[in-house]
Amino acid sequence: MQTVVTRQLDKLVFGNCYFEGSVNEFLSKVSANSRGTSKKVNFLDTNKLREEDPEGFQEVIDILQEFNLKHSESLTIIGL
């Protein structure tokens, strides 16, 4: 599922046409409400993301890595 990360006030929100929330809320909703889930996070056009918002890009990476540390089913991050 394609997911968009936006900044709302002082936090990052993960969302698509079905679910929205923090990374923990979002991935929990996706897992609970989908027939099958991919454990891959694929960043498209990484260079553009780093140029436009390097701090935000790093914050997303840090959030995903923190999520991996707290959960037994880790995500594979692709495209970095």
C-alpha positions as CSV (number, residue, x, y, z in Angstrom):
1,M,0.0,0.0,0.0
2,Q,1.3,3.4,-0.9
3,T,1.7,5.6,2.2
4,V,2.3,9.3,2.6
5,V,4.0,10.8,5.5
6,T,3.0,14.3,6.5
7,R,3.8,16.7,9.3
8,Q,0.9,17.8,11.4
9,L,1.7,20.3,14.1
10,D,4.9,18.8,15.7
11,K,4.5,15.1,14.8
12,L,4.7,13.0,11.7
13,V,1.5,11.2,10.5
14,F,1.5,8.1,8.3
15,G,-1.6,7.6,6.1
16,N,-3.2,6.3,3.0
17,C,-6.7,6.2,1.7
18,Y,-7.7,3.7,4.5
19,F,-5.7,4.4,7.7
20,E,-3.9,7.3,9.4
21,G,-1.9,7.8,12.5
22,S,1.5,7.5,14.1
23,V,3.7,4.7,12.7
24,N,2.6,2.4,15.5
25,E,-1.1,3.2,15.0
26,F,-0.8,3.0,11.2
27,L,1.0,-0.3,11.0
28,S,-1.3,-1.9,13.7
29,K,-4.4,-0.9,11.7
30,V,-2.9,-2.1,8.4
31,S,-1.9,-5.5,10.0
32,A,-5.3,-6.0,11.7
33,N,-7.4,-4.9,8.7
34,S,-5.6,-6.4,5.7
35,R,-5.5,-9.8,4.1
36,G,-1.8,-9.7,3.9
37,T,0.8,-7.2,4.7
38,S,4.2,-6.4,3.3
39,K,7.0,-6.0,5.7
40,K,8.9,-3.7,3.3
41,V,9.2,0.1,3.3
42,N,10.3,1.3,-0.1
43,F,11.4,4.9,-0.3
44,L,11.0,6.4,-3.8
45,D,13.2,9.2,-5.1
46,T,15.3,9.2,-1.9
47,N,17.7,11.9,-3.2
48,K,14.8,14.3,-3.7
49,L,13.5,13.6,-0.2
50,R,16.9,14.2,1.3
51,E,17.3,17.5,-0.6
52,E,13.8,18.9,0.2
53,D,13.6,18.0,3.9
54,P,16.8,16.3,5.3
55,E,15.7,16.6,8.9
56,G,12.2,15.2,8.2
57,F,13.6,12.4,6.1
58,Q,16.0,11.4,9.0
59,E,13.1,11.6,11.4
60,V,11.0,9.1,9.4
61,I,14.0,6.7,9.3
62,D,14.5,7.1,13.0
63,I,10.8,6.4,13.7
64,L,10.9,3.3,11.5
65,Q,14.1,2.0,13.2
66,E,12.6,2.6,16.6
67,F,9.5,0.7,15.6
68,N,11.7,-2.2,14.5
69,L,13.4,-2.3,17.9
70,K,10.0,-2.6,19.7
71,H,8.4,-5.2,17.5
72,S,9.4,-8.7,16.7
73,E,8.2,-8.5,13.1
74,S,10.7,-6.1,11.6
75,L,10.4,-4.0,8.6
76,T,12.8,-4.1,5.7
77,I,13.7,-0.6,4.6
78,I,14.5,-0.3,0.9
79,G,15.9,2.5,-1.2
80,L,18.1,4.4,1.2
